Amino acid sequence: MQFSPYGFLPDLASWKSMAVAVAAWSCMALFSPLAAADVLVVTDSHHPIKTMGGERIIELDLPARIEAELSAGLPADPGQAEAIVQQRLREGKETLQRRIGRAYQDVADAWGLGIAAIPAVVVDRRYVVYGEPDVARAVARIDAHRSARP
């Protein structure tokens, strides 16, 4: 390394290794367009999926399932039922509140994307494959489509 009044300047060998690293990274980004893609899967408990890891999963029936947990075994008396639900909410604390909030936000996100059927695999909020329960296979189909239309 050489030093100058402006700090250090790498020697030629360092520049070459840096150029090779940048070129390799650029090729990976170019030839693997979905490596850093945002993958979202929209489904429900009746449509199991095979995940690939790293995808965000939205279960459209999760809010109803959480509500069913909260209302399980409630008495017929509305006053008693309300008290029990309030107690369950208090006992669940922030974890339950976050779970409920996230479940409803997920449904809103899926609705905002205009999802028409499930399971749906969405990549980069732009490409979607419907009906494919294998996420890796759906992403591969999207990748092939994107590669054919650069």
WOPE-V747497 format. One record per pair of residues at least 24 apart in sequence whose ideal C-beta (glycine too) atoms are under 10 Angstrom apart, sorted by the first residue. I is the first residue (numbers start at 1). GAP is how many residues later the second one is. D is the distance in Angstrom with one decimal. If there is no record, write none. Layout:
# WOPE-V747497
I/GAP/D
I/GAP/D
This chain:
# WOPE-V747497
30/120/9.8
31/116/8.9
32/111/8.6
33/90/9.4
33/91/9.1
33/109/9.4
33/110/6.7
33/113/5.8
33/114/7.5
33/117/9.3
34/89/6.4
34/90/8.4
34/93/9.5
34/105/5.8
34/106/8.6
34/108/7.0
34/109/5.0
34/112/7.7
34/113/9.8
35/108/9.8
36/88/9.6
37/85/9.9
37/86/5.1
37/87/5.4
37/88/10.0
37/89/9.7
37/90/8.9
37/102/7.5
37/105/8.3
37/106/8.6
37/109/9.4
38/84/8.2
38/85/6.9
38/86/5.3
38/87/6.5
38/88/9.3
39/82/6.8
39/83/7.3
39/84/5.6
39/85/8.4
39/88/10.0
39/96/6.9
39/97/9.7
39/99/8.8
39/100/6.2
39/103/9.0
40/66/9.4
40/69/7.8
40/70/8.2
40/73/7.7
40/75/9.3
40/80/8.2
40/81/7.5
40/82/4.3
40/83/7.8
40/84/9.1
40/85/7.4
40/88/9.1
40/95/9.9
41/69/9.9
41/77/9.1
41/78/6.4
41/79/7.2
41/80/5.5
41/81/7.6
41/91/9.9
41/92/9.4
41/94/5.7
41/97/8.3
41/98/9.9
42/64/8.4
42/65/9.3
42/67/8.7
42/68/4.6
42/69/9.7
42/71/7.7
42/73/4.9
42/74/10.0
42/75/9.1
42/76/5.7
42/77/6.7
42/78/4.3
42/79/8.1
42/80/6.9
42/86/8.9
42/88/9.5
43/67/9.6
43/72/9.9
43/75/5.0
43/76/4.2
43/77/7.5
43/78/9.2
43/90/8.0
43/92/9.8
44/74/6.0
44/75/8.4
46/72/8.7
47/70/9.5
47/71/5.2
47/72/5.0
47/73/9.6
47/84/9.1
47/86/6.8
48/71/8.5
48/85/6.5
49/69/9.3
49/70/5.3
49/71/10.0
49/72/8.3
49/83/8.7
49/84/4.8
49/85/7.5
49/86/6.0
49/89/9.2
50/69/9.9
50/82/9.5
50/83/6.0
50/84/4.6
50/85/6.3
50/86/7.4
50/87/8.2
50/88/9.8
51/82/9.9
51/83/9.1
51/84/5.5
51/85/8.4
52/69/9.7
52/82/8.3
52/83/4.7
52/84/4.1
52/85/9.1
52/86/9.2
52/87/6.9
52/88/9.8
53/82/8.8
53/83/9.1
54/81/9.5
55/66/7.8
55/67/9.4
55/68/9.4
55/80/5.7
55/81/9.5
55/83/9.8
55/84/8.3
56/50/8.3
56/53/8.9
56/66/9.2
57/49/8.5
57/62/9.7
57/78/8.9
58/44/9.7
58/45/8.8
58/47/9.2
58/48/4.1
58/49/7.2
58/50/9.8
58/51/6.5
58/52/5.1
58/55/9.4
58/57/8.5
58/60/9.3
58/62/8.9
58/64/9.3
59/44/7.6
59/47/7.3
59/48/8.9
59/51/9.6
59/59/9.5
60/43/9.3
60/46/7.9
60/47/5.8
60/50/6.3
60/51/9.1
60/55/8.4
60/58/6.8
60/60/9.9
61/42/9.2
61/46/9.1
61/57/9.8
62/37/8.5
62/38/9.2
62/40/8.5
62/41/4.2
62/42/8.8
62/44/7.0
62/45/7.8
63/36/9.7
63/37/7.1
63/38/9.9
63/39/9.7
63/40/4.5
63/41/5.4
63/42/9.9
63/43/8.5
63/44/6.2
64/39/9.0
64/43/9.8
65/38/8.3
66/26/9.6
66/30/8.0
66/33/6.3
66/34/5.7
66/36/9.9
66/37/5.9
66/38/9.3
67/33/8.4
67/36/9.4
69/27/9.1
69/30/9.7
70/26/8.3
70/30/8.7
